[in-house]
Amino acid sequence: MANPPLLIDIRHPMLLKAGDLVLLTREDGDVPGDEPGFGLFYRDTCYLGAYRLRLGGAEPLLLMSSAEEGIAARVDLTNPEISAADGRTVDGHGLGLRRTFLVQDDTFVDVIRVRNFGTGRVVLPVALTFATRFESTFILRGTPPGRRGRMHAPSWDGKALRFAYEGADDVLRTLTATFSLPAVVAPRTTEGCAAHFELALDPGAGLTLAVACRVDERPVGARPPAPPRVPRDPEAARRKAVAALLDGCARIEATGGGLGKAVTRSLSDIALLDVRRGEHRFTAAGLPWFVGLFGRDSLLPTIQCIAFNPDLAACTTKALAHWQGTKDDARTGEQPGKILHELRVGEMAHLGEVPQTPSYEAVDATLLFLIAIGHHAEWTGSLDLFRALRPNVDRALAWLDRKAAENGAGYVAYDGLAKGDQPVNQSWRDSGNGVLRADGAYPVPPLALVEVQGYAYRARKLIARLLRRAGEGVAADRLDAAAEALKARFLKDFWMEDEGCYCLALERGGRQVASVASNAAQVLWTGIASPKHAARVAERVMRPDMFSGWGVRTLSTDHPRFAPFAYQQGSVWPFDNALIVSGLRRYKEDAAASRIMAATLDAAKGFRLNRLPEFMAGTERLPGGGPTHTPRADPLQAWSAGALPFMLVETLGLHADGFGRRLEIRRPMLPDGVDDLSLHGLRVAGGKVSLRFVRQGDAVRAEAVGKTGGVKVVVT
């Protein structure tokens, strides 16, 4: 997702999410107010731009913080030397504070527990400052402001502090805060509204101040919501929410290597990105800026995690089907049958000031939509989703036929220029510099990206299988024939014999964009490559100019425009490497797959909470060093979260035949450093399977340790 870069560093925020509600704070729990990456966000709007805790006018000192659970966080603080309410000096480090944050639905709770470890009584002045402008996240990321509505002055009725904004889109957005203790000074001023409290603490005694903030949006003139209530037992609420996070998801146990922790982190992050809006449920693309319905960015993680929770693919494809294109619209890129790229719901979207209403500017989302439906059927052994979305599938296939017919060679391509000769890129390499010729110049659209042709091949093959299952052999044969014809052309037109890999794209006139890029290895995941080509591609991307030690780079270091910190000019993307691992395993290039899996796991250990970011720098791995962070990379992206679970499934060799009620384990491998691994509750054909993998010398023994639903497990 190419967007204006932020000029702040949000690599290490406290990051919490529940549904549409996202809270990003500094590690001490504060929202600083002067950095637009932090705040309380809800449906593409920043509801709280500043939230600060002060003790006697001073900023508390951070001791530790943890937000590992994703919906809750803990921060331990102490005090600098401050003045008490009676003017006495309170020595530094004499007070202990613990802030416990919890986000639920439309409310976040901040429970502040203070304890006096000194020998004298302290009357502690506590202030909580709030500020908001209800700004669109587009504005925070650099888009010029559009029409604005009317801000209400903050109001205080003795119980609740209320902020309100009547948007130019006729939506009333409100933030309401309530407190468990009475304020000694009423919140005041429209610029920096602060609630003041005095906590009388005897030696050894403690007090708790809890704050609850609720966000709401509804039509102007509608009755306002009730003020939020602090949970009677916030800790019990936290435990309940955490326990429910991975309901319905398969679990992992592993000894050594940190794999179990990293994969569980990934699955928890995927669960955090679950969003429900009205009748629809889907996997959001990422945090903090992409809590919304996307095409490729929502579909790929559901494909990656299909073995752990197939419901994700079913829900997301249904949501996307609702917004499937019905007409040609040059502004948004909509076309009949096309799947959207991005849907926004805030004020600027409602007013039509941004094109994401939705935008359809993605060449690959429609193909991934079909692939997700196909994979869902493979694992569940059910045609229910296919049948429910059959009209959408037919329209998506018609779109694919249309795109192939538009291109003289039958490829799926996109057109358009942004400025000068720079293409408007519509693949996952959607930055302005994402697709470059070998000499560094921009190619001339229309552009047919190499992996997109693989997606088209895989989509046709998977849907053909479902049509054959449904008794529609003629339609299945037509799709198979189209796929094989595409493959024959592809193997000839995209191959670069001198480089030993596929070119990045074909530009106008069928000329090769001859850059060496990771896309060439993604092709292996789709099955369109020949075995001979696959072996050479595997060797090529594992050379030092492509393999950094942390993964395969998006662009060779030999390229004149290589830039290791740039978005897609040599950085390393976890999702990209996950697809590459799957493809390498498909073509039995197991050694290369194992190296990439090990590198990705090592990289995860180098990031906070074992959370792989959107991308990492493509700098060379140094002995004893860790992966290089990049400030522009979003800290939590769905397809990065899905990377390790997908790599694990492929490394273990799991292949489901749901219609045959069979789970095949092909050439099982274990990641380096892991000698014993179990997966519990894999869902196949309506049943559940638990597996154990044990290293025995150079081999790995695999066995089923639990089964329901009559599923047969076969090791080959």
N, C-alpha and C positions, 0 to 999 in steps of 0.2 A: 504494500500500500504506500504509494509515493505521496508524501505530504510535505508542507513547509517545515523545515527542521526547527525544533525548539532550541532556544538559546540558554536553556537551563539543564542541569544534570539531574535526572530523576532515576538514576540507576539503583539507588538504595532508599526508596521510599518505604514507609509503612503502607501496605497495600491491602485493603479489605474490600470485599464485594459480597452482596447478596441480591439476587435478581438484577434489577436495573440500577441499584444503588451502589456507588463506588466511593470509597473514602481513601484519599492519599494524603498522608501526613509526613512530616519529618520523623526521624527516628525517636524524637522525644514526644511525639503525639501532637505537636502543634502544626497548624496550617499557617505558614508565615505571612501570607497576605501580599507579598511583593514578588511572588514567583508563580506564574500561571500553571505550572504543572501540578500544583497541590490544590486540594479542595475536596468538597463534597459534591459529587456529580450524579445527575439523574436525567436520563433521557436527553442526552446531548446538551445539557445545561449545567453550569456550575452554580449550585445553590448556596454554597458557603465558600467564600474566597479567603476568609481569615478566621482562625479560631485559635486563641492563644491563652495559655494558663500562666498567671504570674503570682508569685508569693511576695508580699510586701513590695510590690512593684518590680521585682527581679525575676529573671528567667531561671527556672529550676535547672539543676545540673543532671545530665543524663548519666545513668549507671549502666543500664542494659535495656534492650527491647527485643521483642519477638512477635512476629506476625505469621508464624508457620501455619496456623490453621486456616488462614485466608478469610475467615469470617469473624475472627476475634484476634485481639492483640494484647500484649502486656508490656507495660513500660515501667521501669523502676527509676526513681529520681530521688535526689536529695536537694537541700537548700544551700545557696551561698550565704554569706553573712547578710542578714536583712534586719529591718526594723519591724518590731511587732506593732500591733494596733495601739498599744499604750506607750509607744516610743522606745521601749527597751530594745536592746540589741539581741538578736538571736544568732548564736554562733553557727558558723557553717557546719554542715553535715550533721546537725542535731535532729533533723526531721527526716523521716522516711516517707516517700510517697509511692504509691502504686496506682497507675492508671490502667484500667481494664476496658478495652473497647469491644463492642459487639455491634455488628450490622445485621439487621433483619428486615426484609421486605422494604418498607419505606422509612425506616427509623434507624438511627445509630445512637448508641448509648455509650457514655463516657463515665465510668465509675471511678472516682478519685478517693482513694483511702489514704489518710494522713495519720502518722503516728509520731508522737513526741518521745524521742530517746534521750532528751536532756533531763536535767535535775530540777528545773524550774517550770512553772506554769507559763504557757505561751498562748497569747490571743493572736492567732495567725490571720492576717489579711489575705484573702484569696480573691483574685479577679479573673473572670472569664470574658474575653473580648470576642465579639462576633462582627463580621462584615460580609456583605454580599452585594453583587450587582446583577445577579441572574444572567450572566453572559453566556452566549453560545460557545460551545467548545471550538467551533470554527474560528471565532474571533480570537480565542486564546492561542490558537495555532497559526494566526497570521492573516486570516481572511478579513478584508475590510468590513467594518460594521455596516449593517443595513438599517432598515427602519427599526425604531425602538418604541416601546410602549411607555407606561407610566410606573415609576417606582413609588411605592407608598412609604411614608416615614415609618420606621420601626415603632411598634406599639407594645406597651406593657400594661397588663391588667391586674398586676399583683400576683399572678400565678404563672403566666406564660409570656414569653417574649416572641413577637411575631413579625416576620418580614414578608412583604408581599410585592408582587410585580404583575401588573396587567400588561401582558404582551401585546404587541401589534398584531399578533395572530389570534386575539380574543381568547387567550388562555390565561387564567389566573394561576400563577405559580407562587407557592408559599413555603416558608420555612418556619416552623414553630418549635421553640425550645422551652422545656419545663425543667424544674430543679427539685431535688428532694429536700433541700433546706431553704428557709426563707432568706431572701436577699436583704442585706442591711441597707443597701443603697440601690434604689430602683435603676435599672438600665436606662441610659440616657444618651442623647446625641444621635444624629443620623449618619455620622461618618464612622465612628468606631464605638458600637454599642457594647457596653461592658456591664456585667452583673457582678456585684461585690458581695462577699461573704466574710464573716469573721468566725473562725473555728477556735473555740476555747479548749485547750488541750492541757490536762494535768500531766505530770511526769509519767511516762509509760502508757498514757491513754491514747486512743485513736478515735477518729471520726470519719464518716463517709459522706461525700457529696456526690450525688449522681445527677447526670445531665442526660436528657433525652431530646433528640432533634428529629422531627418528622418533616419530610418533604411531601408536597402534594401538587398536582396540577389538575385543573378542571375548568370548564367554561366560565368566563367572566359572568358574575351574577349568581352563580351556583352557591349553595350553602357551604360555608367553610367546614373543613374536617374538625373532628374533636382533637383537643391537644393530646400529645403523646403521653404515655405513662411509662415510668421507669419500671422494668420487670421487678416483681417482688424478690425474685432470686436470680440475679443476672448470671451467676455461675451455673445454675441448673439450666437456664436457657441456653447458655453457651454449649454445655455438654450435649444437650439434646440436638442442637443444630449441627454440631460437629459429627455426631453419630449418624445423622441422616444424610450427610454429604455424599457418601459413596454407596448409598442404597442401590441395589441392582447392578453393581459393578463387580467384576471379578477382582480377586485380591492376589497379591504376590507375597511370598516369603523367600528370602534368599540369604545365604550365609556369605559374608565377605564381600568386598568390592564396593559396598555402598549402593548396589543396584536396587535392592528392595526399597530403600529410602527414596532414591531418585525417581523410580517408577511410581511409587505411591504419591510422591509430590506431584508428578505429572498428572496422574489421574484425578487427584484432588483439584488441581488447577482447571482441568477440563470441566469438572463438576461445578466449580465456582463460576464458570463462564456460561452456565445454563441460564437462560432468560425466558420468562413467560410474559407474553403480551396478548391480552385478550384470549382468543382461542388457540393462539400459536405458541409453540415452544421451540427453541432453537439454541444452538451453540454460538455464542457471540465470538467475534474475531479476536478481541484482546483488550488489555487495559494499558493505560487509562482512556485512550481516545476512541476505541473501537468496540464499545458495548452496543452492538447493533447487529442486524441481520446482514450478512455478506454472502457472496457467492462462493468463490474458491476458498476464502479464508474461513468460512463456516463449514464447508463441505469436506475439505481435506482432513481436518481433525476427526470428523466423524468416521471417515474411511480408515484413518490410522487406528482408531480405538474400537473398530467394529467387533473385535474378538472380546473386548472387555465389557462393552455395553452397546449392543446393536440398536437400542432405542434411540440413541443420539442421531443416527442416520435417518431413521424413520421420521422423527420429529422435524429435523432440519429440512429434509426434502419436502415434507408437507408444507412447511412454512414458505419455502421458496416457490413451490408450485402455485401458491395463492397469488404471488406477484409475477408470475410468468408473463412475458411480453405478449401483447396482442396487436400492436400496430408499429409502424415505422415512425420514429421520432429522432430526428438528427441531433437535437439538443441533449437528450439523455442517452442516446445510443440504443433505445428500445427497438426490438424487432419481434415479429410474431414467433413465439416459441422460445425466445431467448430467456435465459435465467439472469436475474439481476446481479450486479456487482456489489452495490452498497445501498442501504436504505437508512435514511436519517429521519428523525421525528421531532426535532426541536423547533424553535421559533423561526430560524432562517429557512429550514426545510418547509415548514408550513406556509411561509410567505413566498416560496419559490425562488429564494435568493441564492440557493445552491442547487446544483443539478441532481443531488443524491436523493431523489424523491419518488422512486429510486433512480439510480444510475445503472445503466446496463453495459458500461464500458469495460467489459471483460470478455475476451475471446474464448476462455476456457471453462467458465462456470457451467455452461450448459452441458458440456461433455462430462464434467465431474459430477453433475447432477445425475446423469445416466449411470455413471460408474458406481456412485454410492448406492443407487437402487439395486444394481446388479450384485454388489458385494453383500448387501443386506440379505438378499435372497439366498446367496451361497451359505451364509452362516445360519440363518433361521430356518431354511428349508421350506419357506412359505412364499407364495405368490401374492399374498394379501396386499402388501405395499405396492407392488407392481400393478395389480388390478385397480387399487384405489386411485393410483396416479396414472392410469393408462392414457387418458386423454392428454395429460401433460407430457408423458413419454412420447406419444405420437407427434405432438407439436415440437418437442425438442429434436426428434429425428428429422422432422421436416425442415427445421432450421439448419441442421447439419447438412442436409442435402442441398439446401439453398446456398450455403456458404461454399460447399464444394463446387457447385455449378458456377458460382461467380468467379472462381479461380480457374484459369485455363487448365491447370494440371490436376484439379480436384482436391487441392489443399484448403485447409481452414486458415484464413488470413485476416488481417485487419489493416485499416487504412487510416490516414489522417496525419497532419502536421501540427505541432504546437506553436512553435515560433521558428522562423527561418527554415532550416532543413532538419530540425529535430522532430522525430516521430512522436506521436501520442501512443505510448506503448500500452498494450492491453493484456499482456500475459502477466505472470507473477513478477516478471522483471519489468515493473511498470514505472520505473523512474525514467527521467529523460535520457539518462546515459546507460540505461539497462541493456540496450541492444546496440552494439558497435561493430563496425567492420574490423578486420584484422589490422588495418592501418590506423584505427582510431576514429575514422570518419563515421558520420551517421549513414545508415543504409536508407534506401529510398522505398517508401511504402508502395504497394501493400507488402506486408511482412507475414510470412508463414513460419512461425517458430517451430523448432524441431520437436519439442516435447508435446506441443499441441497436436501435432499429427499423430503422435503416439496415443494421446488421450482419445482422439477420434477413433483410432483403431480399436482400442480397448473398450470404449463405449459400445461400438457396434457389436463386438464379439460377445460382450456380457449380455446385452439386450437380446441378441440372437438366441442365446441359451434359454432365456426366459420365454421368448416367443415359442421356441420348440417345446418347452415344458407345458405351455398353454395350448399346444396342439396346432400352432400356426406355423407349420413347416415351410410354406412358401415364403412368408415374410422373413422367417429366420434365414432361409437360404439367400435371400436378396441382401440382407445385412452382412452375412458372412462373405458373400462375393464382393461386396463393396469394400469390406475390410481387407480382403486379400489383394484386391486390385490396388488399394492405397499402399499396402505394404510393398508390393512389387515396384511401384513408382518411387516410393520413399527410399528404399535401399539403394537405388541408383542415383537419385537426385541429391540426397543429403550427405552422402558418404564422401569424406576427404581422405583419399588414399595416402597422401603424403603425411598427414597428421595422425592417421590411424584412429579417427573418430568421426562422429557426425558433425556437420557445421551447425552453427547456432541458429540459422534461419535461412530462408530464401527471400530475397528482395525482388523488386520489380524486374520483370524479364526472366525470372527464375535463376538469377545469379546468387551464388552462395555467399552468405555472410560468414566468412571463413575463420571466425574467432574460435578459440578453444575455450569452451565454457562448460559448467556443470550440467547444463541442460542436456548435453549429449549423453550423459550417464543416466539421467532421469528416464530417458527413452527405454532403458532396459526394464524398468518397472512395468511398462505397458505391454511388453511382449512383441513389439513390432520389429525389434532388432533380429538379425540373423545370428546364429551361434558364433560364426566366425567374426562378425563385426563386434559382438558383445565381448569376446575375449580381448580384442584389441582396445576397445573403449576402456575396459577395466584396467588394462596396463597403462593406458594413457593418463587416466585421471589419478592414478596413484603415483605418478612421477612427482618430484619435489616442486615443480612449478604449479601443480594443481593441488596436491595434498599438503596441507600446512602442518600436520601433526595434530590438529584439532578437528579436521574434517576436510572435505573437498571444497576448494574455493569456487566462487561463482565465475571467476575469470583467471586465466593463467597469469603468473607473474611476468611472463615474457611479453605480454600485451603492452603496447605503448601507453594505454590509458589505465593500466593497473593501479588501483588505489585501495590499499587494504582496509581503510577505515570508511570508505564510501559505501553507499547503500548496496550496490550490486556490481561493483567493479573489482571484485577480489575478496570480498568478505565471505564468511562461512555461515550458511543458513542451516540450522538443525533440520527443518522440515525437508529441505532439499536433500540433505544427506540421508534422511530416513528413506526417501523414495529410492535413492541410489542403492542403499543396502538391500532393499527388497529386490531391486532389479539384479544386483549381483548374485543374490541367492537363487533367483529364478534361473540364471544361466550357469550356476554351479561355480561361480567365482568366490568361493567361500573364504579364502584367505583375505582378500581385499575387503569383503563385507565385515569380517571379524575385526580388522584394523580400524575401520571407520566406527564400528560400534564401540570399541574400546576407547577411541579418541573422544567420541561424543560423551560417553559416561565420565571420562576424566574431566572433560570441559564442564559438565554439570556440577561436579564437585567444587569447581573454582568459582561458582556463582552463588550468591546468597540463597539459602534455602534449597540448594540443588536445583534451582529454577533456570532452565535454559532461556535466554532472552530471544528476541526476534532474530537477531544475528549477532555474530561476534567478529572481531577484526581478523583479517586474513594474514596476520603476521606469522612468522615462522615460530613453531613451538621450541622453546629453549629448555634445556635440562633443568629440572627442579622448578620451573616457572609455571604460571597459570595462564589461562586464556586472557586475551586483552579485551577489556570492555570497550564499548563504543557508546558515547552519550546519546546518539540519536535512536538507538535500538529500544523499542518498547520493552519493559521488564517482563510482561506476561502476554504471550501470544498463543492462541489456541493451537496453531499448527506446530509451534515449537514445543508446547506441552505434549502434543501427541507423538513427537518424534521418538522418544525412548520407548514408550509402550509398543509402537509399531516396529521399531528395530528389534525389540525383544521377541515379538511374535515371529518375525521373519528369521531371526537367529535360531530360535527353537524349532523352526520348520513346521509351524502349524498351518494346515490347509483343511478347511471345512468343506464337506459335501453335505449340506443340510438336507437335501432331498434324498440322499442315500443314508441319512442318519449316521454319518461317518466322519470322524476326525482323524486325518492322516498326519503323522509326524515324520517329516522327511529330513534326513541327514541332520539330526539335532546337534546343536553346538551350544556351549555355555560361554558367556563373556569371560574374558580374562579375570582371574581373581575370584570367580564364583564357582564353587564346587558342588553346591546343593541348592536347588531352587524348586519351589512349588508354586503352582497357580491353582487357585480355588474358585470354583463357580463360573468357569467359562460356559457361556450359553450357546448351545448348538442344537438346532432343530427342536426347540422347546424343552430340551433337557439341559442338565448341567454336568460338567465334567471337571474333575480335579486331577491335576497331573503333577508328577515329580520327575525331576531331572537330576542325575547324579553323575559327576565326573568319575570315570574309571580309567586311569592312565590317559591315553590319547583319545579315548572314546567317551561318549556320553550315553548313559542308560536312561531311557525314558519309559515311564509306565503310568497307567491310569490308577489313581488311588481312591477314586470315587466317581460314580456315574449314576445319573437318573435319566429316565426317558428313553432307554434303550439305545443310547448312542454307542457305536462301536469305535474303539480307538485302535489304530493300526500304525505301527512303527515301521518305516521303510528306510 
